[in-house]
Amino acid sequence: MSGVAFQPLRFLREVRVEVTKVTWPSRRETLVTTGLVFVMAAFAAAFFFIADQIIGIAVRALFGAGI
């Protein structure tokens, strides 16, 4: 790539053309998917918290370190 010259204006024109080809989500789609991400993150956090508590209880019972 040593023989290729960087042309900033050409690059910006090509970026502009490509950006017009992108299908942007609507505001509603963005809000719905954001909400779903938060809900799934909350479910995952709750699941791993409960799993951690159960495993902790089992380890303490197994080794007799009643804390």
N, C-alpha and C positions, 0 to 999 in steps of 0.2 A: 504494500500500500504506500510505499514511499513516493510513487509517481502520481498519486492522486492529490489534487489540490483541494483544500476545503473552501467552499464558497458559501458564506453565511446567508446571503440573500436568497440564493437558490434553495438552500436548506429550509429557510423560513417559509418560502412559497410552498414547498413540498409538504411541510408540516401542516400548513393551513389547508391544503387540499385534503390531506388525510383526516384532519379533524372534522371536516364537513361530512365525511363518510361514516363517522361514528354514530350509532344509534344511542342517544342519550335517554336514560330512564326518566319517566315523568316524576313530578314531585310526590305523587301518591305512592308510586312504586318504591321510591327511595325511602319514604317514611315507613311503609309496610315492611320492607326488608330490614331496615334498621331496627324496628320494633322486634322482629323475629330474632335478630341477632342477640338483642338484649335478653329476650325470654329464654333462648337456648343457653346463653351464658349463665343465667340464673339457675336453670335446671342442672347444668353441668356442675356448677359450684355446690348446689345442694346435694347432688349425688355424691360428689367426692368428699364433702364434709361428712355425710352419713357413713360412707364406706370407711373413711379414716377413723371415725369414732368406733365403728364395729371392730375393725382390725386392732385398734388400740386396746379395746376391752378384751379381745381374744388374747393378745400378747401378754397383757397384765395377768390374765387368768392362767395362762400357760406357764409363766415364769413366777407366779405367786408374788408379784410386786404390787400389792394392793395399795394404790395411791388414792 
